[in-house]
Amino acid sequence: MRMFLISDNRDTYTGMRLAGVEGVIAHTREEVAKAVETALADSTIGIVLVTELLGQKYADIFTEIKENRRLPLLVEIPDRHGIGRKENFITDYVSEAIGLKL
């Protein structure tokens, strides 16, 4: 199974390409919908990575896929622009999960 990236910025796209992940840059609803169609049509794609901004902006497109399909798995990934998380969100998340203060 392969991964496929749908990104809203060139930096994330370039970094993932260097790691061997194919993908597209999309900004409009039409571009995102076309990228999703491309990913769904390819049975070798098992994971679709989506930058957080696109995942939030076009949540309805991705929610429909998450609810009605087993594959591909859709995963929202953070990029360098972030979405306003707290500074220590990972540490806080782990602390909550295991019940210990780190």
C-alpha positions in Angstrom: 0.0 0.0 0.0 1.2 3.5 -0.8 0.6 6.9 0.7 -0.8 9.9 -1.2 -0.6 13.5 0.0 -3.1 16.3 -0.5 -1.4 19.5 0.7 -2.2 23.2 0.7 1.4 24.3 0.7 4.6 23.6 -1.3 6.8 23.0 1.8 4.9 20.0 3.1 4.5 18.7 -0.5 8.3 18.9 -1.1 9.2 17.3 2.2 6.8 14.4 1.6 8.1 14.0 -2.0 11.7 13.7 -0.6 10.3 10.9 1.7 8.9 9.2 -1.4 5.2 10.1 -1.0 3.4 11.2 -4.1 0.8 13.9 -3.9 -0.7 17.1 -5.1 -1.1 20.7 -4.0 -4.7 21.8 -3.8 -6.2 25.1 -2.7 -9.8 25.2 -4.0 -12.7 22.9 -3.3 -12.5 21.6 -6.9 -8.8 20.8 -6.7 -9.3 19.0 -3.4 -12.3 17.0 -4.8 -10.2 16.1 -7.9 -7.3 15.0 -5.7 -9.6 12.8 -3.6 -11.1 11.2 -6.7 -7.6 10.4 -7.9 -6.7 8.8 -4.6 -9.9 6.8 -4.4 -9.5 5.5 -8.0 -6.1 4.1 -7.3 -6.4 0.8 -5.3 -2.7 0.8 -4.4 -3.2 3.9 -2.2 -3.9 2.8 1.4 -3.4 6.1 3.2 -4.3 9.6 2.2 -2.4 12.3 4.1 -4.2 15.7 4.3 -2.8 18.8 5.8 -4.9 20.1 8.8 -6.0 23.3 7.1 -7.5 21.4 4.2 -9.0 18.8 6.5 -10.8 21.5 8.4 -11.7 23.7 5.5 -13.2 20.9 3.5 -14.3 18.6 6.3 -17.5 17.5 4.5 -15.5 15.9 1.7 -13.3 14.0 4.1 -16.0 13.1 6.6 -18.0 11.4 3.8 -15.0 9.2 3.0 -14.2 8.4 6.6 -17.8 7.3 7.3 -18.4 5.3 4.2 -15.1 3.7 3.2 -12.6 1.4 4.9 -9.8 2.3 2.6 -8.0 4.5 2.1 -7.4 5.7 5.6 -7.5 9.5 5.8 -5.0 11.1 8.2 -4.7 14.8 8.9 -1.1 15.9 9.4 0.2 19.1 10.8 2.4 21.3 8.7 4.7 24.2 9.5 1.8 26.7 9.6 0.0 24.8 12.3 -3.5 25.6 13.4 -3.0 27.3 16.7 -2.4 24.5 19.1 -0.9 25.0 22.5 2.9 24.9 22.6 3.1 21.6 24.6 0.1 19.9 23.1 1.9 16.6 22.4 3.2 16.4 26.0 -0.2 17.3 27.4 -1.8 14.6 25.2 0.6 11.9 26.3 0.2 13.0 29.9 -3.6 12.7 29.6 -3.3 9.3 27.9 -1.1 7.6 30.4 -2.2 9.6 33.5 1.3 10.8 34.4 2.7 14.3 34.4 5.7 14.4 32.2 
